[in-house]
Amino acid sequence: MAAQDVLGQTARLASSSALLQVLFRVVTFGLNAFTLRYLSRELIGVVNVRLTLLYSTVVFLAREAFRRACLSGSAKRNWTKTINLLWLTVPLGVFWSLILGLVWLHLLEVPDPSVVPHYQAGVVAFGLSAIIELLGEPFWVLAQAHLFVRLKVIAESLSVVSKCILMVTLVILYPHWGLYIFSLAQLLYVSVLVMCYVIYFVMFLGSPEATKKSFPVARMKALLPSFVEDETFVNWREARLTWSFFKQSFLKQILTEGERYVMTFLNVLNFGDQGVYDIVNNLGSLVARFIFLPIEESFYVFFAKVLERGKSVKDQKQDDVAMAANVLELLLKLVLLIGLTITVFGYAYSQLALDIYGGSMLSSGTGPDLLRCYSLYVLFLAVNGVTECFTSALMCKEEVDRYNFVMLALSFIFLCISYFLTHWYGSVGFILANCFNMGIRIAHSTHYIYHFFRESTHRPLRGLLPSPALLLVYISSAVLTAFSEVLFCCDKGWMARLIHISTGALCLAATLVTMFCSETKLVHFVRSQ
């Protein structure tokens, strides 16, 4: 497949994934607002922090390394060996579910049964849901490698909608069921997700469309583990790369979910405060998850297909290098401008957003400060996602192993900083520690990118420099909206609030107009791709 075709399909995958993430976040956004009125903060804290952490840890440790290794390089490979390797995620998931399930049941603080009933059932259900989701991993990787955009959108949309319908129904009819509600909804979500992929491949394999595309798998039986006579069970190059990524993914999970591990294992916040923190965290991460994550996942595939892992810039095809450098520069500019917009306007509108969303329970206390800090953290997330997806797609095994040592040291420092900052600044300390963590990771990735392109004429890191005119508009908008918040928000009535909102709308309009006039190359890229 030509590099231009890969770019086009990757861009469609990213945009479709972004729209899908919009649906996820909007549904979660509304669901949290709804459940706040029926369930306790403690119950939401246990589900969204404690149990979700169990599920995400099992899934991440069991599959992240396999995904990165098996999506590297061309889609033309010995898929029998790759599929065999991917099925190893299931026993690995069972292992992590059992080990971590015992930790969650016997070593961590158990919530008060009168406030959070059926905790043990919740642990079992969320651990089981992780194993069920891993059963679909070979299907997911095969679809992702061949850029099946609609399949991912439809599968994840149906699973989210099914989960939400069941959850809302049970919350209204049986609010006393406690964690049974979230357990059943979680099991339904992963079951529908896996079944969508299975049903699609049952219908697709052997069809005229599959034959026309010369799809490498012809029968459903080929998607099961199988031995080939006189050949190894797996591709050992992929297996070694998986081991390298596994060591890195273990550390990356600690860095990604660090604040939840500190909350879960060190009990620095009670379950009610954890619930408030998670609600604010979900609100703050709306754009980060529905735009930045799809871009990172999709363009990792693009960079891995267009450039060859472990080779210097001189040894690559120069046309592909030029395209990759141009795309990287524009992606950096895109996420930087999105991040700056959220940082600037998020500061002055955090309290108003929380007051509208959850009332005084969220808009009083540390809630507004949490969301303001998260607005800054989004900027770090934006840049790190793109720089890290490029480096992950290009680093050879030895470079990945060296990076693991950096991540190990960073993990230890991050956990220590999280612990101390939380004691000094409360839940805001978690976000400050995350900013530090992301800053170090960005420094490493930009250093790698600089050295990779040093012997070429391309300088993609220029994407991190916005135009002077746009920078001036951002500074002016930050000052004006900050004054507007002091004068009109948020206890002076709805008319004052509308004036505050109108001020922000005018500043945002000025920012967008300046952006369209000064960043014409980026606008053309977004429109064309």
C-alpha positions in Angstrom: 0.0 0.0 0.0 1.4 3.4 -1.0 2.4 5.9 1.7 -0.3 8.4 0.5 -3.0 5.7 0.7 -1.9 4.8 4.2 -2.0 8.4 5.2 -5.6 8.8 3.8 -6.9 5.7 5.5 -5.1 6.6 8.7 -6.6 10.0 8.8 -10.1 8.6 8.2 -9.4 6.1 11.0 -8.4 8.9 13.4 -11.3 11.1 12.5 -13.8 8.2 12.8 -12.2 7.2 16.1 -12.4 10.8 17.3 -16.1 11.0 16.5 -16.6 7.7 18.3 -14.7 9.0 21.3 -17.0 12.1 21.2 -20.0 9.7 21.6 -18.2 7.8 24.5 -17.4 11.0 26.4 -20.8 12.7 25.8 -22.5 9.5 27.0 -20.2 9.2 30.0 -20.6 12.9 30.7 -24.4 12.6 30.8 -24.3 9.3 32.6 -22.2 10.8 35.5 -24.6 13.8 35.8 -27.5 11.4 35.9 -26.0 8.9 38.4 -24.9 11.7 40.7 -28.6 12.2 41.4 -29.3 8.6 42.3 -26.1 7.1 43.7 -23.6 8.2 46.4 -20.2 9.8 45.7 -18.6 6.8 47.5 -20.1 4.3 45.1 -19.0 6.3 42.1 -15.5 6.6 43.5 -15.2 2.8 44.0 -16.5 2.0 40.5 -14.6 4.8 38.6 -11.4 4.5 40.5 -10.9 1.2 42.3 -12.7 -1.3 39.9 -12.0 0.5 36.7 -8.3 0.5 37.7 -8.5 -3.3 38.1 -10.0 -3.7 34.7 -7.7 -1.3 32.9 -4.6 -2.7 34.6 -5.4 -6.3 33.5 -6.2 -5.3 30.0 -3.2 -3.0 29.6 -0.6 -5.4 31.0 -2.0 -8.3 29.0 -2.4 -6.7 25.5 -0.6 -3.3 25.1 2.8 -4.8 24.3 1.3 -7.3 21.9 -0.6 -4.6 20.0 2.5 -2.4 19.5 4.6 -5.3 18.4 2.1 -6.9 16.1 1.1 -3.6 14.4 4.7 -2.7 13.6 5.8 -3.1 10.0 3.8 -4.1 7.0 0.4 -5.9 7.0 2.1 -8.5 4.8 3.5 -11.1 7.2 2.9 -14.6 8.5 -0.4 -14.0 10.1 -0.6 -17.5 11.5 2.3 -16.8 13.8 1.1 -13.3 14.7 -2.3 -14.7 15.6 -0.7 -17.4 17.7 1.2 -14.7 19.6 -1.9 -12.6 20.1 -3.8 -15.5 21.7 -1.2 -15.5 24.5 -2.9 -12.4 25.8 -5.7 -14.6 27.1 -3.7 -16.7 29.6 -1.7 -13.6 30.5 -5.0 -11.8 31.2 -6.2 -14.8 33.4 -3.0 -14.6 35.3 -3.2 -10.9 36.0 -6.9 -11.1 36.8 -6.3 -13.8 39.5 -3.3 -12.0 41.0 -4.7 -8.5 41.0 -8.2 -9.8 42.0 -6.7 -11.3 45.2 -4.9 -8.0 45.9 -8.1 -6.0 45.4 -10.1 -8.4 47.6 -7.7 -9.1 50.5 -5.0 -6.4 50.6 -6.8 -3.2 49.9 -9.3 -1.4 52.1 -12.8 -2.9 51.7 -15.6 -0.2 51.4 -18.3 -0.1 54.0 -21.0 -2.6 52.8 -23.8 -0.3 53.9 -22.5 2.5 51.6 -21.0 0.4 48.8 -22.7 -3.0 48.7 -21.5 -6.1 46.8 -17.8 -5.1 46.5 -16.6 -8.7 46.1 -18.9 -9.4 43.2 -17.7 -6.2 41.6 -14.1 -7.2 41.7 -14.9 -10.6 40.2 -17.0 -9.1 37.4 -14.5 -6.5 36.4 -11.7 -9.0 36.3 -13.8 -11.4 34.2 -14.7 -8.6 31.8 -11.0 -8.0 31.1 -10.6 -11.7 30.2 -13.6 -11.6 27.9 -12.4 -8.5 26.1 -9.0 -10.2 25.5 -10.8 -13.0 23.6 -11.3 -10.5 20.8 -7.7 -9.3 20.6 -6.7 -11.2 17.4 -9.7 -9.8 15.6 -9.0 -6.3 16.8 -5.4 -6.3 15.6 -6.2 -7.9 12.3 -8.9 -5.2 11.7 -6.6 -2.4 12.9 -3.7 -3.5 10.7 -6.0 -3.5 7.6 -7.6 -0.2 8.6 -11.2 -1.4 9.0 -12.6 1.9 10.1 -16.3 1.2 10.2 -15.9 -2.0 12.1 -14.3 -0.3 15.1 -16.8 2.6 15.0 -19.8 0.3 14.9 -18.5 -2.3 17.4 -17.6 0.2 20.1 -20.7 2.4 19.5 -23.0 -0.6 20.0 -21.2 -1.8 23.1 -21.3 1.7 24.7 -24.9 2.2 23.9 -25.8 -1.3 25.3 -23.9 -0.6 28.5 -25.5 2.8 29.0 -29.1 1.6 28.4 -28.7 -1.3 30.9 -27.0 1.0 33.5 -29.6 3.7 33.3 -32.4 1.1 33.5 -31.0 -0.6 36.6 -30.1 2.7 38.3 -33.7 3.8 38.0 -35.4 0.5 38.9 -32.9 -1.0 41.4 -30.6 1.7 42.8 -30.1 -0.5 45.9 -28.2 -3.1 43.9 -25.0 -1.1 44.2 -22.1 -2.6 42.4 -24.3 -5.2 40.7 -25.5 -2.5 38.4 -22.0 -1.6 37.2 -20.8 -5.2 37.1 -23.6 -6.3 34.8 -23.2 -3.2 32.6 -19.4 -3.9 32.3 -19.9 -7.5 31.3 -22.5 -6.6 28.7 -20.1 -4.0 27.2 -17.2 -6.3 26.6 -19.5 -9.2 25.4 -21.1 -7.0 22.8 -17.7 -5.6 21.8 -16.2 -9.0 21.2 -19.3 -10.4 19.5 -19.3 -7.5 17.0 -15.8 -8.4 15.8 -16.5 -12.1 15.7 -19.7 -11.7 13.7 -18.1 -9.3 11.3 -15.2 -11.7 10.5 -17.6 -14.7 10.2 -19.5 -12.7 7.5 -16.3 -11.2 5.9 -14.0 -14.1 5.6 -14.5 -16.1 2.4 -16.7 -13.3 0.9 -16.0 -11.8 -2.6 -14.8 -8.6 -0.9 -12.2 -10.5 1.1 -11.0 -12.3 -2.0 -10.8 -9.0 -3.9 -8.7 -7.5 -1.2 -6.5 -10.6 -1.0 -7.1 -10.8 2.7 -4.4 -12.9 4.4 -6.9 -15.0 6.4 -9.5 -17.2 4.5 -11.4 -19.0 7.3 -12.5 -18.4 10.9 -10.5 -21.5 11.9 -7.3 -19.6 10.9 -8.1 -17.1 13.6 -7.6 -19.8 16.2 -4.2 -20.9 17.6 -2.6 -23.5 15.2 0.7 -25.3 14.8 2.5 -25.3 11.5 4.7 -28.4 10.9 8.5 -27.7 10.9 7.9 -24.0 11.9 8.0 -22.2 15.2 4.7 -21.4 17.0 5.3 -17.7 16.9 7.5 -15.2 15.1 10.4 -14.8 17.6 11.3 -11.4 16.3 7.7 -10.2 17.2 7.9 -12.1 20.5 11.2 -10.4 21.5 9.8 -7.0 20.5 6.7 -7.8 22.6 8.8 -8.6 25.6 10.6 -5.2 25.3 7.3 -3.4 24.9 5.8 -5.4 27.9 8.5 -4.1 30.2 7.8 -0.6 28.9 4.0 -1.0 29.1 4.3 -2.1 32.7 6.0 1.2 33.6 3.8 3.2 31.2 0.7 2.0 33.0 2.1 3.2 36.4 2.7 6.6 34.8 -0.6 6.8 33.1 -2.8 5.6 36.0 -0.3 6.8 38.7 -2.8 8.9 40.7 -5.3 6.0 40.9 -2.6 3.7 42.2 -1.7 6.2 44.8 -5.4 6.7 45.8 -6.0 2.9 45.8 -2.9 1.7 47.7 -2.0 4.6 49.9 -5.5 5.8 50.9 -4.6 9.5 50.6 -8.3 10.3 49.7 -11.5 8.8 51.0 -13.9 7.1 48.5 -16.1 10.2 48.3 -13.2 12.5 47.4 -12.0 9.9 44.9 -15.5 10.1 43.3 -15.3 13.9 43.0 -11.8 13.7 41.6 -12.8 11.1 39.0 -15.8 13.2 37.9 -13.6 16.3 37.4 -11.0 14.1 35.8 -13.5 12.8 33.3 -14.8 16.3 32.6 -11.3 17.6 32.1 -10.2 14.7 29.8 -13.1 15.0 27.4 -11.1 16.5 24.5 -7.9 14.6 25.5 -9.7 11.3 25.1 -11.9 11.9 22.1 -9.3 13.7 20.0 -5.7 13.0 21.2 -6.1 9.3 21.9 -7.5 8.4 18.4 -4.8 10.5 16.8 -2.1 8.7 18.7 -3.5 5.2 18.0 -4.1 5.8 14.3 -1.0 7.7 13.4 1.1 5.1 15.3 0.0 2.7 12.6 0.8 5.3 9.9 4.4 5.9 11.1 5.0 2.2 11.7 3.9 1.4 8.1 5.6 4.3 6.3 9.0 4.2 8.1 11.1 1.1 9.1 11.8 0.5 12.7 15.4 0.8 13.8 16.8 2.4 10.6 18.4 5.8 10.5 16.8 8.6 8.4 19.5 8.0 5.6 18.5 4.4 5.2 14.8 5.1 4.8 13.0 5.9 1.5 13.4 9.7 1.3 9.9 10.3 -0.1 8.4 8.5 2.9 10.7 10.4 5.3 9.5 13.7 3.8 5.8 12.7 4.2 6.3 11.4 7.7 8.1 14.6 8.7 5.4 16.8 7.2 2.6 14.8 8.9 4.5 14.9 12.2 5.0 18.7 12.0 1.3 19.3 11.2 0.1 16.9 13.9 2.2 18.6 16.5 0.8 22.0 15.4 -2.7 20.6 15.5 -2.6 19.2 19.0 -0.6 22.1 20.3 -3.3 24.6 19.2 -6.1 22.4 20.6 -4.2 22.1 23.9 -3.5 25.9 24.1 -7.1 26.7 23.5 -8.3 24.4 26.3 -5.6 25.7 28.7 -6.5 29.4 28.0 -10.3 29.1 28.1 -10.4 26.3 30.7 -8.9 28.4 33.4 -11.7 31.0 33.3 -14.6 28.7 32.8 -13.8 25.8 35.1 -16.0 26.9 38.0 -19.0 27.7 35.7 -18.7 24.3 33.9 -18.7 22.5 37.2 -21.6 24.5 38.7 -23.8 23.8 35.6 -22.7 20.1 35.6 -22.9 19.0 39.2 -24.1 22.0 41.3 -22.4 23.2 44.4 -21.1 19.7 45.2 -18.5 20.1 42.4 -18.2 23.9 42.0 -17.3 24.4 45.7 -14.1 23.2 47.4 -11.2 22.0 45.3 -13.3 21.2 42.2 -12.6 24.4 40.2 -8.9 24.3 41.0 -8.7 20.7 39.9 -10.3 21.5 36.5 -8.0 24.6 36.0 -4.9 22.5 36.6 -6.3 19.8 34.4 -6.7 22.4 31.6 -2.9 22.9 31.8 -2.3 19.1 31.9 -4.3 18.7 28.7 -1.6 20.7 26.9 1.1 18.3 28.1 -1.1 15.3 27.1 -1.6 16.8 23.6 2.1 17.1 22.8 3.2 13.9 24.5 0.6 11.7 22.6 2.0 12.6 19.2 5.7 12.7 20.1 5.5 9.4 21.9 3.5 7.6 19.2 6.3 8.6 16.7 9.1 7.4 18.9 7.3 4.2 19.7 6.8 3.4 16.0 10.5 4.0 15.2 12.6 2.8 18.2 14.4 -0.5 17.7 14.4 -3.2 20.4 17.7 -1.9 22.0 16.3 1.6 22.1 13.0 0.4 23.6 15.1 -1.4 26.3 17.1 1.7 27.1 13.9 3.7 27.3 12.5 1.2 29.8 15.3 2.2 32.3 14.3 5.8 31.9 10.6 4.9 32.5 11.6 2.9 35.6 13.3 5.9 37.2 10.5 8.2 36.1 7.9 5.8 37.6 9.6 5.9 41.0 10.0 9.7 40.9 6.4 10.2 39.8 5.0 8.1 42.6 7.1 9.9 45.2 6.1 13.3 43.9 2.4 12.3 43.7 2.5 11.1 47.3 4.1 14.3 48.7 2.2 16.8 46.5 -1.1 15.1 47.5 -0.3 15.6 51.1 0.6 19.3 50.5 -2.1 20.3 47.9 -4.7 17.5 48.2 -6.1 16.1 44.9 -4.6 19.0 42.9 -1.2 17.4 43.7 -2.1 14.5 41.4 -2.5 16.7 38.4 0.7 18.7 39.2 2.6 15.4 39.4 1.2 14.3 36.1 2.3 17.5 34.4 5.8 16.8 35.7 5.6 13.2 34.4 4.4 14.3 30.9 7.0 17.1 30.7 9.9 14.5 31.2 8.4 12.2 28.6 8.0 15.0 26.1 11.6 16.0 26.6 12.7 12.4 25.9 10.6 12.1 22.8 11.5 15.4 21.3 15.2 14.6 21.9 14.7 11.4 19.9 12.9 13.2 17.1 15.5 15.9 16.9 18.3 13.3 16.6 16.4 11.1 14.1 15.9 14.0 11.6 19.2 15.8 12.4 20.9 14.3 9.2 18.0 15.4 7.0 16.6 18.8 5.9 13.3 18.2 7.7 12.6 19.9 11.1 9.1 18.6 12.2 9.6 20.0 15.7 8.8 23.5 14.3 5.2 22.3 14.7 5.6 23.2 18.4 5.9 27.0 17.5 2.6 28.8 17.0 2.6 32.0 15.0 3.3 35.3 16.9 -0.1 36.7 16.0 -1.9 33.7 17.3 0.2 33.7 20.5 -0.8 37.3 21.1 -4.5 36.5 20.7 -4.1 33.6 23.2 -2.5 35.9 25.8 -5.2 38.6 25.3 -8.0 36.0 25.6 -6.5 34.6 28.8 -6.4 38.1 30.4 -9.9 39.2 29.2 -11.6 35.9 30.3 -9.9 36.0 33.7 -11.2 39.5 34.3 -14.6 38.4 33.1 -14.7 35.5 35.6 -13.8 37.9 38.5 -16.5 40.4 37.5 -19.4 38.1 36.4 -19.0 34.5 37.7 -20.4 32.6 39.3 -22.7 33.8 42.1 -24.2 37.0 40.5 -27.1 35.4 38.6 -27.7 34.0 35.1 -27.4 37.4 33.4 -23.9 37.9 34.7 -23.1 34.3 33.6 -24.3 35.0 30.1 -22.1 38.0 29.9 -19.2 35.8 31.0 -20.0 33.2 28.4 -20.4 35.8 25.7 -17.0 37.2 26.5 -15.5 33.8 26.1 -17.3 33.2 22.8 -16.0 36.4 21.3 -12.4 35.6 22.4 -12.7 32.1 21.0 -14.1 33.4 17.7 -11.1 35.8 17.5 -8.7 33.0 18.2 -10.2 30.7 15.5 -10.2 33.5 12.9 -6.5 34.2 13.6 -5.8 30.5 13.5 -7.4 30.1 10.1 -5.5 33.1 8.7 -2.1 32.3 10.2 -2.0 28.5 10.0 -3.0 28.0 6.4 -0.9 24.9 5.9 -2.5 23.2 8.9 -6.0 24.1 7.7 -5.3 22.6 4.3 -4.0 19.4 5.9 -7.1 19.0 8.1 -9.5 19.7 5.2 -7.7 17.4 2.8 -7.2 14.4 5.2 
